[in-house]
Amino acid sequence: MPRTFAYARVSTIEQEPENQVQEINAAGFKVEPHRIISETISGSVVITQRKGFVRLLDKMETGDILVVTKLDRLGRPPALSVYQQKNVRERLSAGESVSSIARDLKTSRQTIMRVRDQA
């Protein structure tokens, strides 16, 4: 029998993940409290680097159900492809500036710095 899990994420400590849990319950999902994972972490953090979400994936098995209030609670897709990220790291290693790379790839400096910091 499939189990139902819930993932609630908020970006700042001023926000409450409990609102998302209440929304999930109001939609008719019955999730046992030990199967609800809540965390406060920015949506810009790659989903595989979110401790709560990784813990959730470790608990889930084939056939289980994951409920979220909105898909953006799972974290946006990367702004740059794997190939572009590799290219950014190579260009940074060669001494090219963050600003120059960002302009060339039509992205933000923050995106380039995120790639740099993940290396």
Long-range contacts (C-beta under 8 A, 24 or more apart in sequence): 2-63, 2-64, 2-65, 3-35, 3-60, 3-61, 3-64, 3-65, 4-29, 4-30, 4-31, 4-32, 4-35, 4-64, 4-65, 4-67, 5-31, 5-35, 5-36, 5-37, 5-56, 5-59, 5-60, 5-64, 5-65, 5-66, 5-67, 6-31, 6-35, 6-36, 6-37, 6-66, 6-67, 6-68, 7-37, 7-38, 7-52, 7-53, 7-56, 7-66, 7-67, 7-68, 7-73, 7-74, 8-36, 8-37, 8-38, 8-39, 8-68, 8-69, 8-73, 9-38, 9-39, 9-40, 9-41, 9-43, 9-50, 9-52, 9-53, 9-73, 9-74, 10-38, 10-39, 10-40, 11-40, 11-41, 11-42, 11-43, 12-40, 13-40, 15-40, 20-68, 20-69, 20-73, 23-69, 24-67, 24-69, 27-67, 29-67, 31-67, 35-59, 43-72, 43-73, 43-75, 43-76, 44-75, 44-76, 44-114, 45-75, 46-75, 46-78, 46-118, 47-74, 47-75, 50-75, 79-107, 79-108, 79-111, 80-105, 80-107, 80-111, 80-115, 85-115, 85-118, 88-112, 88-115, 88-116, 89-115, 89-116, 89-119, 92-116
